[in-house]
Every structure is written in C-alpha cells, then in structure tokens.
Amino acid sequence: MQQKLNAKNAAALDIAAACSGFIYGLELADALIAYGKDKTILVIGAEILTRITDYEDRATCVLLAMGRRSCAQTSDGKRGILGTYIKSDGSLNHLLYMDGGGTKYPTSYETIDKRMHFIKMAGREVFKYAVTAMGDAAETILKQTGLSANDVTLLIPHQANRRILDAHCQKSQYPAERVMVNIHKYGNTSAASIPIALDEARKEGRVKDGDIVVMVAFGAGLPGVQQLFDFESSVLICGDGHDSIYIPGQGSQYVGMGNDLYEAYSAVRKLYEKASEILEFDVAKVSFFGPEENLRQTKITQPAYLFIQSLSLIY
C-alpha cells in the first residue's frame, strides 16, 4: 500500500488483531499523533477470510467474507477519539482459532491433511462471550467519557452475525435506528467490517460532523474493544469500491439475492459473468429470477457460489 500510494516518507506496519484490528489501529494512530510523532496516519482495515474458510464447515463458511476500507486520522485538534476501552482474554483462544501455520503447528503435509489451516469456531460459546463482552465494553466507555447512550448518534458494531448484533442492541438498549447493520450485504469481513459500515453510514447521512459515534468489536484472542469518537467527515477517506461479496449459504439462498450488489458494482457483474462462463449456465439469471427450486439444487448452487467467492480474490 505504501508503494502504491507513493508515500515514500511514511512508516508502515501490520496489526494482527482480526476483527478488532481496525479499532486497535485507530487507537495506535491516536496515541502516536498525541505524542507528537506523526501528524497524519492512514489506518486500513482489510481482510481476505475466504482464503482460510473451510467450505465444508457450515459454522463458518456461511458467515465469512472479505473487504477493505480506510480512514485517515489527523492532528488538527478539532475532533477525534474521545475514549477507548481495550480488553483481551487469551484463556478463551480455543473458541476461535486457526492452528496450522504457527510455531506450534508449522505448515506440513500433516497440517494440510488435517485441515488445520482453516478458521475454527465454537459458535454458541462465542455468541455468549461476544454479547457479554460488547455490552460490558459499551457501558465502560460511556462511564469513562461521562456520556450516556442518549448522547450517541450511531452505534457501529463489528458485523459478526445478525444474532450477536440483535442481542447486543437489546443488552445495550440502543434503538434499532441508531445501530448500523449491513452484514446482510457483505457478511463478516473481519477487520474491514467497521470501516465499511462507517463509510456506508456517512454516505447515507446517518452521521455528520459533530456526531458522537461508538464502535465496538471482538475477534481472535477474544478481545472486547470499544471506541467513542467525535465524527468529522473531512478526516474520513474511504475507497469507492466494495471489495466484498457475500452470498448466503446453501439452504439460506433466495431468489433475488445479491441483485443489489450486481446492479451497483461492475466488479460483481464480472464475477457473475466469469462464473457463468466457467460453469456454462447463467448464474445471475438463476440467482435473480429462479426458479426457486434450482437454488436448492446442490449441483447448481454450491459450485456457482464457490466459484464466485473464489473468483472474488482475483478482482
């Protein structure tokens, strides 16, 4: 990214914090700016979970996607982060993990044969932890800053899954109209989910200069992180293209799914066209017009959407 931006004077580093990575990045950027080390820092949330998704595991494959978004922080002193709460619990690493490829299980024929290079998740346990952790973080950050939920214009949670989002909203007592939800469009894009949602909220007019926004996430290592900031659209720089496409898993598919993305983005149309060419039938026609019984046929839907998800790595 530094090379493509021709930012020859900029330092560059990676943060491996999965779904919480974007908030960690903003907190690090805020600290460096406050310390006087830097004036402007570009934080990019990006993820390609499709490369480490096991398509034989329905606990994960119907949720995970990929995407990217970026945000620039500046030292103008007008607006910015009002408070951050960060916590981790490494003892729960067995709930969400990928064994293969690390120092404990280096890549080998054995780790590949045992499918150890894919994300594994204990769904029910993660759900319980996520709802509690995100609720506690929401309460803590408001106490730290002396604000109440009524002062918050918009809550932007990590788009993990809809059940977690609904339960968190109920626990935190934020009304639905003040919670940003777009998982039905893009799936779980990990570190990219919050910046994608923030950009979309800005474009829809749901946040404006001077608004108070809360972002909350949890992820690998099960950190619960929350950030509250005073929004200013002039410091938000986002790419125009959505680099994620989310297709419901087999059994959850419906006629018309993905049509909004197909109509809006040329890159998505290319994916459908290429998949249709390879599979020798019109994937878009089946998806958008049915008949519905065709969507239930494994021989049609499973190869079609695996092709689209794999091809999306290319564009």
Secondary structure, DSSP 8 states (H G I E B T S, - for coil): -HHHHT-TT--------GGGHHHHHHHHHHHHHHTTS-SEEEEEEEEEGGGG--TT-HHHHTTB-EEEEEEEEE--SSS-EEEEEEE--GGGGGGEE--TTSSSS-S-HHHHHTTTTS-EE-HHHHHHHHHHHHHHHHHHHHHHHT--GGG-SEEEE--S-HHHHHHHHHHHT--GGGB---HHHH-B-GGGHHHHHHHHHHHTTS--TT-EEEEEEE-TT--EEEEEEE--GGG----SS--------TTS--TTTTHHHHHH-HHHHHHHHHHHHHHTS-HHHHHHH--HHHHT-HHHHHHHHHHHHHHTTT-
